Amino acid sequence: MKLRSSSTALAAAVALVLLAAVTPARADVTIGVTISTTGPAASLGIPQKNTIELLPTSIAGEKIRWIVLDDATDTTRGVTNAKKFVTEDKVDAIIGSSVTPASLAMREVAADSGTPLISLAAGAAIVDPADPKTRWVFKTPQNDALMADAVAVHMKGAGVKTMGYIGFADAYGEGWLAEIRRSAHLAGIKLVAEEKYNRPDPSVTGQVLKLMAAHPDAILIGASGTPGATPQKELVARGYKGKFYQTHGVGNPDFLRVVGKDGNGTVLPVGPMLVYEQLPDGPVKKAAQDYVARYEKKFGVRATFGGHLWDAGLLLAQAIPEAAKKAKPGTPQFRAALRDALETAQVTGAHGVFVMTPNDHNGLDNRGRVMVRIEDGKWVLVK
């Protein structure tokens, strides 16, 4: 009997081993996130990193594994992180980077490896439908083209006839310059001066003096994060009396803190979540309120740029179950199915309504932007 019992137990054990051999193990969905938690764009990347803690660890029965790396606002490091994700971690999708230059460079990794990439940067070139590399690339922040149109319309309504521009000497600044040239021309506004500066520059005195010599009615600063305050504070110190405009890249508390009273009167386009309390009731207000409530409960302060990562999470939450119907996570087939699902996703997020299509991998329309004015360190909706 003992022998028979032992034999029975052994047979059962062998059966279990054989069953395990023919039954594929359930794979996690692995998402690599590379964001700028240090460097000039840290005020963007830190709330994005915080937002990871609010995202689910399971979606429709699929376990989600998040791998988060800092790219230090450096394009080379962003690409290195992306390559690590696809070669070592075998990720199913990548989120990042926080800034346009790194996101543009990471598109190569996404396209070459067949891995969906959701950028958290604003440059419209990141998802240019005319570029074959963007087949695998999506983004959640509003395109600079959408926001530039709003700036030009406001300028025209404010009586601006001439404008100057100073922006980052990188893809973000170049993208905004190209879009505001177009928008200003359509609005009948003449661009009389253009200047550039680097994100880490502590001073922009030379550029500011050239801008002021052109006597523009208004100046648009094409920057993101706290470095956007550098030219504005210099212009105020030099006595510039015209109108100030900024881009949605500075819509966070850190910018308000750094620019201080020199920011009063500045107008800029932002995502609706920044001032959701001032909006009429509707789906976007509700979605923004949901994210803000979760974030503020845990971290205590509103995070516009964290909202972009939250929206990326919402897109993945819709796409992952669809992809899982067709293939197993961790395979090229799953990544392709995930890309296809993202391309038809429709989600109401913290920053607007996303309706993705093969020709629009951003998917936001006018519901994704509002105009605000800085008044005594607060964002006030321009109605």
N, C-alpha and C positions, 0 to 999 in steps of 0.2 A: 504493500500500500504506500509505503514511504517512497519507494522507487517510482510508482505510478504518479504519486502527487508531484514529485520532483519533475518528472517528465512532462506532466501537464503544465506545471508552472513554466518550465523551459519553453514548451511549445507556445504558450501564451506570450511569453516575452519575445520570442522570435517573430510571432505574428505582429506584435506591436512595432518591432523594428522595421519589418517589411512594410507595414501600413505607413509608417513615417516616411519610408523611402519613396513611396509612390504618391503620397499626399503632400503637395507643395506647402511649405511654411508660409504663413500669412506675413507679407512684407509691410513694413511701415512706409508711409508716404513721407519722403524726406525733402525738406525745403531749406535751401541755403540762403541766408540773408547777409549781405555785405552793406554796411551803412557807415556814415561818417560820425562816429561817436567822439572823435578827437579831430583837431585841426580846425581851420576856419569855418567849416560847416557843422561844428559840433552842436550848435543850437538847433540844427535840423535833425541830426542823427540821434541825439540822446532821447528825445521823446519817441522816436521811432523804435529804438531799442526797448524803451519802457513798454511800448504798446504790444510787443511780443508776449509779454506776460499776461495780456488780456485775451490773447487768441486761443482757440480751442486746441486741445491735444488729441482730439478725436473728431472726425467728421464722417457722419453716416456710417459708423462702424469701422472706419479706416483710422488707424492710429497715426498721428502726425508727429514727426520729429523735426524740431526747429534747430538749425545750426547757425549761430550768429557770430559774425566776424566784423572787426573794425577795419575800415580802409583808410582812416586818418585823412579823409578828403584828398586822397592821392590817387590819381588815375592808374598808375602802375600797380599799386597795391590792390585796387579794386579788381583789376584784371587778374592778378595773381590769386586773389580769393575766389574769383569765379572759376578759374582753371582748377583750383583745388576741389571746389564743389563737384565739378563734373568728372574729374579723374580719380579722386580719392574717395569722396563721400557718395558718389553715384546719385546725386540729388535728382529729384523729379522736376523741380522748378527752382528758379533763383529770384529773389527779390532784391532790388538795389540798382544802382547806388543812390545816395541822397542827392548827388549833384550831377549836372548834365555831362561834364567832360568824361567822368568815369563811366556813366551809363552808356554813352556813345561808344566808348572803347569796348565795353563788355558785350556789346551786340555781336561781335565777332565770335566770342566764346559760345554764346547762345546758338548762333546759326551753325557753327561748325560741329557742335555736339548734339544739335537737335533738342535743346533744352529750353522750355518756355522761360522768359525773363520778364518780370514785372518791375519796371523802373519807378523810382520815387522822385524823379527829377522832372523839371518843367519843359525842357527844350522840345519843340515840336519835331525837330529833326530825328529825335530818338525813335519815333514811330512813323517816319516819312513813308507813305505807301509806295512811293516810286523806288524805294531802295529795297532790293530783294532780301537784305539781312533782317529787315523788320518783320518778316513773316513770323518769326519766333518771339517778337518783342511787343510788350504792352506797357502801358504806364497809367498811373492814377492821378498825378497832379494835372491841373489844367494846362493846356498848351499855352505857350507865350503868345501865340497868334490870337487866341480867344481873349486874353487879357489885354493885349495891346490895343485891340479895337475898342475896348471899354475905356481905356485911358484917353485915346484920341477923341472919342465922343464927349467925354467929360471936359477935356481941354477946350474943345470947340464951344461947348455950352458955357464955359467960363470966360469966353472972349479971348482965348490965347491965339495969337497970330504967328508967333515965332517960338521955337523951343530949342533947348540944348540937351545933350545926352552925355552922361558919363556912366560907364558900366565896366564890368569885369573884362579883363583881357583874356577871356577863354570862351568856350562854346556857349555858356549861359549868356554872357554879355553880348557876344556876336549875334546870337539868335534873337535877343530882344532888340538889338539895333536894327536888324533886318526887318523885323515885324513892325517896329514903330515908324521906320521910314515909310513902309507901305501904308500903315494906318493914318499917319500924319498927312501924307500926300492926299489920300482920299478925303480927309477932313479939311483940306485947304490950309494946313499948318506947315510953315517952313522950318526945316531943321537947319539951324544956322551954326551949330558947333557940335563936334563929336570928340569925346575923350575916353581914354581907357585907363584902368589901373588894375593891379594884382590884388587878389584877396588878402594877402598878409600885409600889404603896404600900410605903414603907420601914418603916412602923410600923402596928400594929393594936392599940395599947394600949387605946383606948376599947372596942373590940369584945371584947377579951379580958377586960376587967374585968366587962363585962356577962355574958359566958359564965360566968365563975367565980362570979358572984353567984347564978346559978341552981343551982349545986352538982350538975352532971350527973355520972353515973357514968362516962361516956365522951364524947369529943368526936370528931366526924368532920370532917375538913378537906377541903372540896370544891375542890381546886385541881390544877393541873398544872405540871410543871417545877419549877424552883428556887423560884418564889414560894410554893410549897406549904410551904416551911420557915418562912416569916415568922411565921404565927400559932403554929406549934408551938414555936418557940424563945421567943416571948414568953410563952406559957403556962407553959413550964418555968421561965423566969426569974421568973415571978410565983408559982411554987410550986404549980401545979396537980398533983394527985396521982392523977387518974383515968386511964382508959385512952385511948390515942390510936389513931385510925384515919385512914388516908388513902385516896385513890382510886388507881386504876391510872394516873392521870395523872402520878404522881411516880416511876414505876418506872424510874429511870435513875441512872447513877453520879453525875451532877451533883447530884441531890437528896441523895444520901447524903453527898457532900462538903460541901454547904452546911448540912444539918441537923446533921451531926456526931453527937456523943454524945447530943444531945437527941432523936435519933430512936430510941434503943434501946427495944425493946418495942413499937414501932408495928406494927400489923397492917394489911394492905391486900390487896385482890384484884389479881392481875396476870395477864398472858398467860403461858402455860406456858414460853415460850422463855427467860424470865428465869432460871428455875431448872431448865432441862431436865435437867441432870445428876442432879438429885434425884428425877426422875420414873421410874416403871416403864417398861420398854421398850415401844415402840408406835410407830405411824405419826407421831403428833404430835411425839414426842421426836426421831425421826429427821429430820423436816422442820426442826425448830428447830435441831438440831445442824448440819445442812447449812448453814443461813444463818449461824449464829453462827461456824462455822469459816471461812467465806468472809470475813465481815466482820472478824473478829479477825486474820486473816492479813494483811489490808491496812491496817486502822486500829488494831488493838491493844486495843480495848476493846469490851465487849458493848453493843448498842444496841437496847433494847426498841422504841423508836419507829421506828427504821430497819426493824424487822421488819414494821411495818404497810405500809411502802412496798414491801418485798419481796413481801408477800402480794398487794398490788395488782398487782405485776408478774406473779405467778403466774396471777392471774385473767385478765389480758390475754393471757398466753401461751396460755391455753386458748381464749379467745374469738376472738382475731384470726384464726386459721386457719379457724374456722367462718364468720366474717363475710366473709373473702376468697373463699369459695366462692360468695357471693351477689352481691358488688359490689366495685367498685374503690375502694381507699383514696382519701381526699380527696373523697368524694361523700356526699351526704345518705343515700343508700341504704346505704353502708358503715357509717355511724354508726348507723343504725337496726338494721342486722344485728348490729353489735357490741353494742348495747344488749340485743338479744334473746338473744345468746349469753351475755352476762354474767348475765342473769336466770335462766339454767338451769345456770350453772357449778357444778362440784363439785370442790373443790381442798383438799388437805391442806397447810396452810401452817405458818409458824413459830409462829402464834398459835392454831392449832386447825384444825378441819375446817369448811370453808365449804360450805354447801349452800344455794345461792341459789334463791329461788322468787319468783313474782310478788308475793307478800305479805311477803317477807322479803328485803330487799336488803342484809342484813348476813350472815345465814346461819350464825352461830356459835351453838353450844349450850354446855352445861356443860364440854365438852372444851376450851373456849377460856378457862377461868379456873382459877386455883389461888389459895390464900391463902398469904401469906408473912408472916414477922415479921422486923423489922430487929434484928440482934444484932451488936454491935460492928462496925458498918459493912458488914454482909453480909446478903444475902437468905437466909432459912432457910425452907424449905417447912413449912407447918403441916399436919400429917397428921391 
